[in-house]
């Protein structure tokens, strides 16, 4: 079956201001590259519906969802722009975009579990892995991957899921939500020190956190994954794998100082896919996180998708 591809148009309408790196052009660059390369013809494009609030509350507190909902709906009513923190802003379309991003992750989970696709990629924004149970931060409002993982566990009856996060920034929000949940194994790598300046000391025994010094290159990353991620994933035997797919560890991305290239993202994807094929019937849902150099982002997403789709 083809790889399912979710790219809700609502996610392009969320804007955080001129010059902000987390911009609608990120999704446009990905789509343009997929079309130009011919890869778009090999993907199964899926229309997306927004998440319900009870979906979001699988990972976030009721109070937080009510509070951020009031703020974002008020921003929509005013037609202006609202600051959540110095780096994270909302406009009139942010509430809809955030719900569609989370909804895509949940919908992709159901599609894969129901056998409608072998795996899925969600080209969505705002990203999610910095959103904690009760706080938005780092360009993130709802934690898309954590919501989807909890949906697979709490609603679809899976017993073990893994979360793989290779964004250059530590997924502190995901860790906050699933730390100590024995049904979830999270493996991640990230530059340290770097925003959000966390992760060096894991919050739970279900975490394999790998902080990397600046200028770590792909060869070293591969050795670390072989030594630390893969044995933990093999022992855990996940029934489904979720990927926080941030491509800002690319050597051309100015928001970090790691040295990955497209070949490294392909290698990581193939390693994760092999684990999924051994233990999870190949079931993977990958969700876009960071990646701010448009050329590097689009090329990296393309090799990630080619590996997922066996192309």
C-alpha positions, 0 to 999 in steps of 0.5 A: 500500500502507498504511504499516506500523506496528510497536508491540511491546507489550514496549516498554511494559514497559521503565521507568526509574523514576518521573518519568523522561521516557522512559516507557511513557506515550509510546507510550500517548499515541501510540496513543491519539491515533491511535485518537481521530483515526481514523488507526489505521484507515489503518495496517497494524499488524504483529506484531513479533519480537525481533532476533537477537544477530547482527542487533544485532552489525551495528552493535555490537561483540560484546563490548558486546552480550555485556556489556550482555546479561549486565547486562540479563538479570541485571536481569531475573533479579533483578526489580529496576532497574539503572543503566547511567548516571545517566540510563539505567536498566533493569528486568526487561523492558528486555532484551526491549524493546531486542531488540523495538525493534531487531527492529521496525526490521529487520523493517520494513526487510525488509517495505519492501524486499520490497514489503509496504509502501511505508514503515513507522513503528516506535513503539518504545522504548528509543530508539537514536541515542545508543547507540554501537558499544560504549556505552549512553547517553542512554536508549539501549541498541541503535541501532535505526536503525543496525542496520536500515541495516546490515541493508539494506546487509550482508544485503539488498545495497543500495549506498547508504542515507541516515539522516535525524535530526531529534531535538533531540539529536545522534545521536552513537551513529549517527555513531560507528557509520557515520562513514566508511562511504561507503555511508551518508549521515547528515543531521542537525540538533540543538540545540547546545550540548545533550546529548551535546555533540557533532556540531559537528565531524563525524567523517566526510565522509559526515555533514551535521551542522547544529548549531542555536542554542537558540530556532531556529524552523521557518522557519529550519530549513526554509531550512537543510534546503533549503540543506544536507540536500536537495542532499546527499541528491540527490547521494547518491541513496539506495536507502532512507532511514531516519529517526531520528524524534525529536520533542523539537525541538517548541516545547512539549518541555522537554528542548530549546529549539528551536521546531518545530511539527507543520507543520514535521514534516509539511514535513520528512517530505514533503521526505524522502518526495520524495527517497525517491520520486525515488531509493529507490522511496519506501522509508522506515523511520522509527523513534521516538527522542525526544519527551517532551511527550506531547501534542506527541509524539502530534500530531507523530507523527500528522502524520508518519504522515499524510505517510508514508501520503499522507493 
